[in-house]
Amino acid sequence: MSVVISNTHENGERSMAEIYSETMMELMKENPDIVELEADLGFCLMGNQMNELAEEVPGQIIDCGIQEANMTGVACGLSFAGKIPFAHSFAPFISRRANDQIFISGCYAGANVKLVGSDPGIMAAYNGGTHMPFEDVAVLRAFPGMTIVEPTDHVMLKDLVKQLAEKKGMCYIRCARKNVPRIYEQGSEFEIGKGNIVKDGTDASVIASGIMVAEALKAAHILEKEGISVRVVDMFTIKPLDCGLTVRCAQETKAVVTAENHNIHGGLYGAVCEVLAKTNPVPVEAVGIKDEFGEVGDMEYLKKRFGLTADDIAQKVRKVIERKRVER
């Protein structure tokens, strides 16, 4: 693994959907066994040119219609026929509607399918609460053998999609569709199951995933002005969690805050606490959805509404450092 952290964290010039579509086209042209399955949402990732793209790779882009459960079963069947299926829908639909098929036809049967859930958490924005999965990680993390990754930016997305095409087993990619802040420079390479320290610090560690990595970096800069040194970790693989790095953060900073665009129950917060409870108990605070349903709004409103801003992270860091001092 070799990563280069970007000096600026502005939004990328291209959307995550464009990068995913471009990467999948590259892979499908190289390997005719790689197929893309869609639940009538291909235009959301591949744009209006989906039909034209499908003509470039005949038989490798399959629209299964609005039926995620059936699409998952088809994907699993294709995997046993030697294909490498990527099955996409909006994150709540691929994780909830197809839940039993993922478990039985996928994990239990030992299938090789890459599930792609787009617009996780508040990223569904104006689609509202019905389209906001705050529980997808919690549900799928309990499935034996499932790998769960949440690409942080376009550089990581491209690298992880290529890796997952080679990785055997059931995988869930929790992926934004729109532009997101740039965290890494081109040429960075990532290792599934290993987190990255994107900013070092000594007073507390913020272990974040997805869009919360950029917010954690903003929080670290806010706190730096107060003389507080914060380590920021990009934990892009939620299962299997990087236990070694998690324990190291607890040992070295003795205070941890998790930050996720997901319910605090069963997601990154739960995974980190499970590790630390067994190995190195330290004060831990959580930034995430507080067991609620989503609602309609733009991203900035929703971040504030659900407490997912840099200021929210900074507040939790101050609290966990105070707890560290008291518990000493």
C-alpha positions, 0 to 999 in steps of 0.5 A, a space after each residue: 500500500 502506497 498512498 499520497 495525501 492531497 494538499 487540498 481537499 476540494 471536490 474532485 473535478 469528476 463525479 464518483 459515478 463517472 469514475 465507477 462507470 469508466 473503471 467498469 468499462 475498462 475492466 469489462 473490455 479487458 475481461 469478458 467475464 466481468 458483468 454489470 447488473 442494474 436494477 433499472 438505475 444504470 443511468 444513475 452511474 453510466 449516464 444517458 450513454 448507458 445504451 451506447 456503452 452496452 453496445 461496446 461490451 455486448 452481453 456484459 451490461 444487464 438491466 434486471 429491472 426494478 427487482 433487486 432481489 431477483 438481480 442478486 439471485 441472477 448475479 449469484 447464479 452468474 458467479 457460479 457460471 464463472 462470471 464476475 458480477 457487479 450488481 448495483 442499486 441505490 444503497 437502501 435497495 441493494 442492502 434491504 430489498 435483497 437481504 435474504 438473497 444476499 445471505 442465502 444465495 450469496 454468502 451462505 452459498 459462497 458466491 462471488 458477487 460485488 454489491 454496489 450501493 450508491 448514495 449511502 446515508 444522507 447522500 440521497 439528499 432530495 430523495 429523502 428518508 426512504 432512500 437513505 440507508 443508515 443501517 446498511 453496514 450494520 445489516 451486512 456486517 453481520 453476514 459471514 464472509 462479507 467484505 465492506 468498503 467505503 471508497 473515500 474519493 475518486 482515486 480510491 474508488 478506481 483502485 478498489 473496484 479493480 481490486 475487488 474484480 480480482 477478490 473472491 467472495 461477497 463484497 459490498 461497495 458503499 459508494 457516493 455518486 456525486 463529487 466528493 472532496 479529494 483526499 488522495 493524489 493519483 497513483 495512490 494504492 490501497 490495501 483492503 483491510 488496512 486503514 490510512 493515517 491521513 493526518 497524524 496527531 497525539 491527543 486523540 484519534 478520529 477514525 472516519 469513513 466515507 464523506 466523514 474523512 474530509 469533515 474529520 480533517 476540517 475538525 483537526 484543523 479547527 482544533 489545531 488552532 486550540 493547541 489540540 493535536 488530532 490524528 485522522 484515520 481513513 478506515 475505508 474497510 469497515 469489514 474486515 476492520 484494521 484491528 492493528 491500527 485501531 489498537 495502535 490509535 488507542 494506545 498512542 492517543 488514548 482517546 478515540 472518536 468515530 465518524 460515519 455517515 451511518 447509524 451509530 448502532 452496528 456500523 463503524 462505531 460498533 466495530 471499533 468499540 468491539 475491538 477496543 473492548 477486548 484489547 485496549 479500552 479507552 474513552 470513545 465518542 461517536 459522530 453518526 446518525 443517532 438512531 433516526 430516519 432520514 429526511 429531504 434536504 441538501 447535503 449541507 442542511 443534512 450534515 447539520 441536521 444529523 450532526 455530521 459536520 466538522 464542528 460536531 467532530 471537534 466537539 466530540 474530540 474535546 469531550 473525549 479528551 476531557 474524559 481521558 483526563 478525568 479517567 486517568 
